[in-house]
Amino acid sequence: MQTAKQLSVTLVNKPGRLASILAALNKHKIQLRALVVMDSGDRGSVRFVPDNCEEATKVLADLDVRYQSSDVLLVEVPNQVGAFRRICERLAAEHLNIDYAYMAFGFEGGGKGGNAAVIKVNDPTRAQKVLATQSNNNAHRKRPGRRPVHAR
């Protein structure tokens, strides 16, 4: 798990607007670690996690695009049924509210599956501790397996 900066922009909902922003980021070799686009009538909201937030904000400023920056968590999600649900339950048990979440694929945070959830919570520091503690507990849990065969 790691923290990251997410940038949010609101764009006029018309053909090519998102493509022009993405082209400008690409021109400056900024890769997106996660992206979500949501429609809200005549405007669209775009949230993304760039690999270089400082450079991405310069690109947006050069395009005269207003943005907001937020701290989010990038949480590895194993490729297993119920894995994201378990993350949500851990946060809920500690009274941590998820403001929103979306998925990122090809995550290089290690582990199986390469999937990560981008999660915006009301208390990122505490959420990080809760999820890190649970991960450490799971790592030390004895996993069922075959019993050794003993020679007689």
Legacy VTK file of the C-alpha trace (Angstrom):
# vtk DataFile Version 3.0
C-alpha trace
ASCII
DATASET POLYDATA
POINTS 152 float
0.000 0.000 0.000
1.150 3.499 -0.713
-0.154 7.041 -0.737
-0.344 9.040 -3.932
-1.507 12.390 -5.248
-4.641 12.339 -7.333
-5.600 15.195 -9.638
-9.235 15.991 -10.393
-10.434 18.163 -13.260
-13.827 19.117 -14.603
-14.137 19.286 -18.375
-16.834 20.402 -20.770
-18.501 17.218 -21.988
-17.696 17.398 -25.702
-15.736 15.186 -28.113
-11.971 15.500 -27.939
-11.662 17.375 -24.648
-10.422 14.378 -22.644
-8.240 13.257 -25.555
-6.496 16.662 -25.667
-5.672 16.520 -21.946
-4.357 12.963 -22.269
-2.311 13.913 -25.355
-0.679 16.804 -23.467
0.197 14.516 -20.548
1.545 11.928 -22.982
3.667 14.549 -24.758
5.402 15.192 -21.424
5.802 11.430 -20.854
3.469 11.401 -17.850
1.979 7.980 -17.264
-1.340 7.457 -15.534
-1.375 4.915 -12.747
-5.164 5.122 -12.457
-7.979 6.960 -14.216
-11.731 7.334 -13.855
-14.098 9.500 -15.899
-17.624 10.320 -14.742
-20.374 12.077 -16.639
-22.571 14.699 -15.010
-24.565 16.235 -17.837
-22.753 18.991 -19.711
-19.585 18.459 -17.672
-17.416 15.476 -16.948
-15.206 14.797 -13.949
-11.824 13.190 -14.474
-9.756 11.815 -11.606
-6.311 10.410 -12.230
-3.142 9.425 -10.431
-0.091 10.484 -12.473
3.359 8.990 -12.009
4.755 12.547 -11.774
2.243 14.851 -10.070
4.444 17.952 -10.160
4.930 17.725 -13.921
1.240 16.889 -14.469
0.129 20.030 -12.610
2.433 22.113 -14.847
0.843 20.579 -17.932
-2.653 21.331 -16.640
-1.654 24.890 -15.751
-0.199 25.400 -19.253
-3.530 24.238 -20.695
-5.365 26.632 -18.350
-7.222 23.691 -16.782
-8.150 24.056 -13.135
-7.467 21.072 -10.947
-7.740 19.881 -7.382
-5.168 17.685 -5.687
-6.051 15.020 -3.118
-4.169 12.410 -1.149
-5.392 8.905 -1.906
-4.341 5.402 -0.960
-3.238 2.852 -3.545
-4.152 -0.452 -1.943
-3.161 -3.755 -3.501
-6.207 -5.913 -4.163
-5.515 -9.627 -4.596
-7.206 -11.246 -7.564
-9.631 -13.172 -5.339
-13.363 -13.132 -4.869
-14.267 -10.746 -2.028
-10.828 -9.121 -1.717
-12.076 -5.544 -2.138
-15.043 -6.257 0.142
-12.622 -7.312 2.902
-10.712 -4.030 2.551
-13.982 -2.095 2.860
-15.006 -4.123 5.912
-11.680 -3.447 7.668
-12.058 0.283 7.121
-15.712 0.239 8.212
-14.847 -1.677 11.400
-12.585 1.225 12.359
-15.256 3.833 11.456
-13.268 5.052 8.454
-15.434 6.389 5.657
-14.645 5.748 1.999
-15.485 8.923 0.087
-14.941 7.148 -3.235
-12.898 4.351 -4.782
-11.965 3.086 -8.212
-9.630 0.477 -9.608
-6.206 0.689 -11.206
-4.783 -2.167 -13.229
-1.183 -3.069 -13.930
-0.236 -1.882 -10.448
3.452 -2.315 -9.711
3.052 -2.543 -5.958
3.992 -6.182 -5.848
1.832 -9.155 -5.147
-0.441 -11.228 -7.353
-2.793 -9.828 -9.928
-1.340 -6.344 -10.297
-4.624 -4.741 -9.220
-4.993 -1.808 -6.874
-7.846 0.231 -5.510
-7.541 3.994 -5.399
-9.329 4.901 -2.184
-10.149 8.363 -0.823
-10.869 8.114 2.900
-11.683 10.609 5.630
-8.465 9.811 7.544
-5.696 8.477 5.239
-3.078 8.107 7.978
-5.317 5.985 10.184
-6.592 3.976 7.208
-3.027 3.209 6.201
-2.290 1.885 9.699
-5.449 -0.245 9.754
-4.750 -1.805 6.364
-1.021 -2.276 7.049
-1.725 -4.004 10.373
-4.209 -6.350 8.734
-1.753 -7.151 5.909
0.970 -8.024 8.409
-1.404 -10.238 10.374
-2.381 -12.095 7.184
1.256 -12.587 6.193
2.023 -14.415 9.438
-1.119 -16.530 9.497
-0.398 -20.199 9.074
-1.844 -21.398 5.810
-3.415 -24.844 5.543
-1.442 -27.295 3.489
-0.502 -30.896 3.171
0.759 -32.593 6.271
4.247 -34.026 5.984
4.574 -37.732 5.415
6.559 -39.343 8.220
8.593 -42.454 7.545
8.036 -45.268 9.972
LINES 1 153
152 0 1 2 3 4 5 6 7 8 9 10 11 12 13 14 15 16 17 18 19 20 21 22 23 24 25 26 27 28 29 30 31 32 33 34 35 36 37 38 39 40 41 42 43 44 45 46 47 48 49 50 51 52 53 54 55 56 57 58 59 60 61 62 63 64 65 66 67 68 69 70 71 72 73 74 75 76 77 78 79 80 81 82 83 84 85 86 87 88 89 90 91 92 93 94 95 96 97 98 99 100 101 102 103 104 105 106 107 108 109 110 111 112 113 114 115 116 117 118 119 120 121 122 123 124 125 126 127 128 129 130 131 132 133 134 135 136 137 138 139 140 141 142 143 144 145 146 147 148 149 150 151
